[in-house]
Amino acid sequence: MENLGAGFAANPKRLIPVIIFYVVAKSCVVAQAPAQSAVPAWAQPGSATHTQVAPPSDFRRPTTTFNTPIGIFDGQSDVGSAVVPGSAAYDAARSVYTINSAGYNVWYTRDEFRYLWKKMSGDVSLAAAISFPDPKGYGDRKAVLIIRQSLDDDSKEAVVALHGAGMIQLARRPEKGERMKDMEYRIGGRGMPGGESPDSLVTVSAERIGIEKHGDEFTLWVGVAGEPMHQFGAPITLRLAPPFYVGIGFCSHLPATVDTAVLSNVLLENEAGKVR
């Protein structure tokens, strides 16, 4: 600073470009701040420096809905309207749905995810094969098969999910605005490719998951490593009034970062016992 001050005293014009550059650079940083401040601290996922917490009990965000059919579904919605809009595409030739979404989570008392849905009543069988194109996505991102009472972010719902890190989940929100409850399953094997040694436990991800509604009972169905799909665990109970919403979705689990899930060979039948 002493040398700079001496230069300014000798020739004041020498410092003018430096001052102008500093002001412009500072203005650019300030202009970017609102995008970050739009994401509340509670929406950030858990990490080494941050503990994941539930949203405030009174926090709600209206859902954004597009009543345009896509594949077998009647429409699609950004449930809970994440701060970055989602999108979806359907490849009819390959029967593939590609879903792009940000969103803090599908959990606690409210959800943020892209949802492709169909209004239905009665019993339901829904299943899909799932993949994540980016292997480095957040481990708790989740592709979901969901049966919901409404499109509100805090709706009653039954959920089957495959997480990016391989966990499989059967969950429910028992009443509107209540916290989710679930059963979680993790599958692994030893002596498999990818382990540091023959004794390492390697995660095995499901190739296909499904949900079945039979009356008020909902069951999780899973197919792993080429095996036929079969029921995992006990059913959960949830009463939904007809009509309700049935469909597929995805949440990156990062409030302002879009990721992608691919769901293929989607089966949707208005009857129980058809998951395959």
Secondary structure, DSSP 8 states (H G I E B T S, - for coil): -HHHHHHHHH-GGGGHHHHHHHHHHHHHHHHHHHHHHTS-GGGS---SS-------TT-----EEE---BTTBSEEEEET--SS--EEEEETTTTEEEEEEEES-EETTEE-EEEEEEEE-S-EEEEEEEE-S-TTS-TT-EEEEEEES-SSTT--EEEEEEETTS-EEEEEE-STT---EEEEE--EEES-TT-SSTT-EEE---SEEEEEEETTEEEEEEE-TT---EEEEEEEE----SSEEEEEEEE-SEEEEEEEEEEEEEEEESSTT---
